[in-house]
Amino acid sequence: LEPRCSPKVGCTLVAYTLNYYIIIFTEIITSRD
């Protein structure tokens, strides 16, 4: 998957943010069990 935005820094920031939220979400789901 390739992000379609011009500023590379902005795309990287969004990618890191999404990855961060996915990790947090996974932690919550796992700890709930």
N, CA, C and O atoms as a CHARMM CRD file, in Angstrom:
* protein
*
  132
    1    1 LEU  N      0.84100  -1.20000   0.00000 PROA 1      0.00000
    2    1 LEU  CA     0.00000   0.00000   0.00000 PROA 1      0.00000
    3    1 LEU  C      0.87300   1.24600   0.00000 PROA 1      0.00000
    4    1 LEU  O      1.76100   1.39100   0.84000 PROA 1      0.00000
    5    2 GLU  N      0.61900   2.13900  -0.94100 PROA 2      0.00000
    6    2 GLU  CA     1.41000   3.35400  -1.04500 PROA 2      0.00000
    7    2 GLU  C      0.52700   4.57100  -0.80400 PROA 2      0.00000
    8    2 GLU  O     -0.44900   4.78300  -1.52500 PROA 2      0.00000
    9    3 PRO  N      0.86300   5.37400   0.20700 PROA 3      0.00000
   10    3 PRO  CA     0.07600   6.57800   0.50300 PROA 3      0.00000
   11    3 PRO  C      0.18600   7.59800  -0.61500 PROA 3      0.00000
   12    3 PRO  O      1.27100   7.82800  -1.14900 PROA 3      0.00000
   13    4 ARG  N     -0.93400   8.20800  -0.96800 PROA 4      0.00000
   14    4 ARG  CA    -0.92100   9.16400  -2.07400 PROA 4      0.00000
   15    4 ARG  C     -0.90200  10.59700  -1.56800 PROA 4      0.00000
   16    4 ARG  O     -1.90200  11.30400  -1.69400 PROA 4      0.00000
   17    5 CYS  N      0.21000  11.03800  -1.00000 PROA 5      0.00000
   18    5 CYS  CA     0.29800  12.44200  -0.61100 PROA 5      0.00000
   19    5 CYS  C      1.68800  12.96300  -0.91100 PROA 5      0.00000
   20    5 CYS  O      2.66500  12.21600  -0.86200 PROA 5      0.00000
   21    6 SER  N      1.77400  14.24300  -1.22100 PROA 6      0.00000
   22    6 SER  CA     3.03400  14.83000  -1.65800 PROA 6      0.00000
   23    6 SER  C      4.07700  14.91300  -0.54500 PROA 6      0.00000
   24    6 SER  O      5.18400  14.40300  -0.71800 PROA 6      0.00000
   25    7 PRO  N      3.75900  15.54400   0.60300 PROA 7      0.00000
   26    7 PRO  CA     4.76400  15.66600   1.66400 PROA 7      0.00000
   27    7 PRO  C      5.09200  14.31700   2.27200 PROA 7      0.00000
   28    7 PRO  O      4.23600  13.68100   2.88600 PROA 7      0.00000
   29    8 LYS  N      6.34600  13.87500   2.10000 PROA 8      0.00000
   30    8 LYS  CA     6.73600  12.56100   2.59500 PROA 8      0.00000
   31    8 LYS  C      6.69100  12.51900   4.11600 PROA 8      0.00000
   32    8 LYS  O      6.32200  11.50100   4.70100 PROA 8      0.00000
   33    9 VAL  N      7.06600  13.62100   4.75700 PROA 9      0.00000
   34    9 VAL  CA     7.06600  13.66400   6.22000 PROA 9      0.00000
   35    9 VAL  C      5.64800  13.50600   6.74900 PROA 9      0.00000
   36    9 VAL  O      5.42300  12.79800   7.73000 PROA 9      0.00000
   37   10 GLY  N      4.70000  14.16000   6.10500 PROA 10     0.00000
   38   10 GLY  CA     3.30700  14.07800   6.53100 PROA 10     0.00000
   39   10 GLY  C      2.77800  12.66000   6.41600 PROA 10     0.00000
   40   10 GLY  O      2.08800  12.16900   7.31000 PROA 10     0.00000
   41   11 CYS  N      3.10900  11.99900   5.29800 PROA 11     0.00000
   42   11 CYS  CA     2.65800  10.61700   5.09600 PROA 11     0.00000
   43   11 CYS  C      3.24000   9.71300   6.16300 PROA 11     0.00000
   44   11 CYS  O      2.55000   8.85000   6.70400 PROA 11     0.00000
   45   12 THR  N      4.51400   9.91700   6.46300 PROA 12     0.00000
   46   12 THR  CA     5.17200   9.09500   7.47300 PROA 12     0.00000
   47   12 THR  C      4.52300   9.31400   8.82600 PROA 12     0.00000
   48   12 THR  O      4.33100   8.36800   9.58900 PROA 12     0.00000
   49   13 LEU  N      4.18100  10.56800   9.12600 PROA 13     0.00000
   50   13 LEU  CA     3.55700  10.89800  10.40500 PROA 13     0.00000
   51   13 LEU  C      2.20900  10.19800  10.52800 PROA 13     0.00000
   52   13 LEU  O      1.88700   9.63700  11.57500 PROA 13     0.00000
   53   14 VAL  N      1.42700  10.23400   9.46000 PROA 14     0.00000
   54   14 VAL  CA     0.12200   9.57600   9.46000 PROA 14     0.00000
   55   14 VAL  C      0.29300   8.07500   9.63500 PROA 14     0.00000
   56   14 VAL  O     -0.45000   7.44700  10.38900 PROA 14     0.00000
   57   15 ALA  N      1.26100   7.50300   8.94500 PROA 15     0.00000
   58   15 ALA  CA     1.50400   6.06300   9.03100 PROA 15     0.00000
   59   15 ALA  C      1.88000   5.67100  10.44900 PROA 15     0.00000
   60   15 ALA  O      1.37400   4.68500  10.98400 PROA 15     0.00000
   61   16 TYR  N      2.78100   6.45800  11.06300 PROA 16     0.00000
   62   16 TYR  CA     3.19000   6.16500  12.43400 PROA 16     0.00000
   63   16 TYR  C      2.01900   6.29700  13.39600 PROA 16     0.00000
   64   16 TYR  O      1.87900   5.49700  14.32100 PROA 16     0.00000
   65   17 THR  N      1.17200   7.30900  13.18000 PROA 17     0.00000
   66   17 THR  CA     0.01800   7.52000  14.05100 PROA 17     0.00000
   67   17 THR  C     -0.95800   6.35500  13.94600 PROA 17     0.00000
   68   17 THR  O     -1.45600   5.86100  14.95800 PROA 17     0.00000
   69   18 LEU  N     -1.23200   5.91400  12.70600 PROA 18     0.00000
   70   18 LEU  CA    -2.13900   4.78100  12.51200 PROA 18     0.00000
   71   18 LEU  C     -1.56700   3.53400  13.16000 PROA 18     0.00000
   72   18 LEU  O     -2.28900   2.77800  13.81000 PROA 18     0.00000
   73   19 ASN  N     -0.26400   3.31600  12.98300 PROA 19     0.00000
   74   19 ASN  CA     0.39500   2.15100  13.56000 PROA 19     0.00000
   75   19 ASN  C      0.30000   2.20000  15.07300 PROA 19     0.00000
   76   19 ASN  O      0.07400   1.17700  15.72000 PROA 19     0.00000
   77   20 TYR  N      0.47500   3.40000  15.64200 PROA 20     0.00000
   78   20 TYR  CA     0.41400   3.58200  17.09200 PROA 20     0.00000
   79   20 TYR  C     -0.97100   3.22400  17.62200 PROA 20     0.00000
   80   20 TYR  O     -1.09900   2.51600  18.62100 PROA 20     0.00000
   81   21 TYR  N     -2.00800   3.71900  16.94200 PROA 21     0.00000
   82   21 TYR  CA    -3.37000   3.43900  17.37900 PROA 21     0.00000
   83   21 TYR  C     -3.70700   1.95900  17.24500 PROA 21     0.00000
   84   21 TYR  O     -4.40800   1.40000  18.08900 PROA 21     0.00000
   85   22 ILE  N     -3.21000   1.32500  16.18600 PROA 22     0.00000
   86   22 ILE  CA    -3.44800  -0.11300  15.99200 PROA 22     0.00000
   87   22 ILE  C     -2.82300  -0.90200  17.12800 PROA 22     0.00000
   88   22 ILE  O     -3.42700  -1.84900  17.63100 PROA 22     0.00000
   89   23 ILE  N     -1.60900  -0.51900  17.54000 PROA 23     0.00000
   90   23 ILE  CA    -0.92400  -1.20800  18.63800 PROA 23     0.00000
   91   23 ILE  C     -1.71900  -1.04000  19.92800 PROA 23     0.00000
   92   23 ILE  O     -1.93500  -2.01000  20.65400 PROA 23     0.00000
   93   24 ILE  N     -2.15600   0.18900  20.21600 PROA 24     0.00000
   94   24 ILE  CA    -2.93500   0.45600  21.42600 PROA 24     0.00000
   95   24 ILE  C     -4.23400  -0.34700  21.39900 PROA 24     0.00000
   96   24 ILE  O     -4.61900  -0.94800  22.40200 PROA 24     0.00000
   97   25 PHE  N     -4.90200  -0.35600  20.25100 PROA 25     0.00000
   98   25 PHE  CA    -6.16100  -1.08100  20.10500 PROA 25     0.00000
   99   25 PHE  C     -5.95000  -2.57000  20.34900 PROA 25     0.00000
  100   25 PHE  O     -6.75200  -3.22000  21.01900 PROA 25     0.00000
  101   26 THR  N     -4.85200  -3.10500  19.79200 PROA 26     0.00000
  102   26 THR  CA    -4.54000  -4.52200  19.97900 PROA 26     0.00000
  103   26 THR  C     -4.27000  -4.82000  21.44200 PROA 26     0.00000
  104   26 THR  O     -4.70100  -5.85100  21.95900 PROA 26     0.00000
  105   27 GLU  N     -3.56000  -3.92300  22.11100 PROA 27     0.00000
  106   27 GLU  CA    -3.25600  -4.10500  23.53500 PROA 27     0.00000
  107   27 GLU  C     -4.54800  -4.16800  24.35100 PROA 27     0.00000
  108   27 GLU  O     -4.67900  -5.00100  25.24700 PROA 27     0.00000
  109   28 ILE  N     -5.49900  -3.28800  24.03900 PROA 28     0.00000
  110   28 ILE  CA    -6.77500  -3.24800  24.75900 PROA 28     0.00000
  111   28 ILE  C     -7.54600  -4.54300  24.52000 PROA 28     0.00000
  112   28 ILE  O     -8.08600  -5.12800  25.46000 PROA 28     0.00000
  113   29 ILE  N     -7.60000  -4.99000  23.27400 PROA 29     0.00000
  114   29 ILE  CA    -8.32000  -6.21800  22.93700 PROA 29     0.00000
  115   29 ILE  C     -7.68800  -7.41100  23.63800 PROA 29     0.00000
  116   29 ILE  O     -8.38900  -8.27500  24.16600 PROA 29     0.00000
  117   30 THR  N     -6.35800  -7.45500  23.64100 PROA 30     0.00000
  118   30 THR  CA    -5.65400  -8.59000  24.24700 PROA 30     0.00000
  119   30 THR  C     -5.83100  -8.59900  25.75500 PROA 30     0.00000
  120   30 THR  O     -6.01500  -9.66000  26.35200 PROA 30     0.00000
  121   31 SER  N     -5.77800  -7.43400  26.37400 PROA 31     0.00000
  122   31 SER  CA    -5.87900  -7.36800  27.83500 PROA 31     0.00000
  123   31 SER  C     -7.30200  -7.65000  28.30100 PROA 31     0.00000
  124   31 SER  O     -7.52600  -7.99200  29.46200 PROA 31     0.00000
  125   32 ARG  N     -8.25300  -7.50600  27.40000 PROA 32     0.00000
  126   32 ARG  CA    -9.65500  -7.71500  27.75900 PROA 32     0.00000
  127   32 ARG  C     -9.95100  -9.19900  27.94900 PROA 32     0.00000
  128   32 ARG  O    -10.87600  -9.55700  28.67800 PROA 32     0.00000
  129   33 ASP  N     -9.18000 -10.06000  27.30600 PROA 33     0.00000
  130   33 ASP  CA    -9.43800 -11.48900  27.38300 PROA 33     0.00000
  131   33 ASP  C     -9.16400 -12.04800  28.77000 PROA 33     0.00000
  132   33 ASP  O     -9.33500 -13.24600  28.99800 PROA 33     0.00000
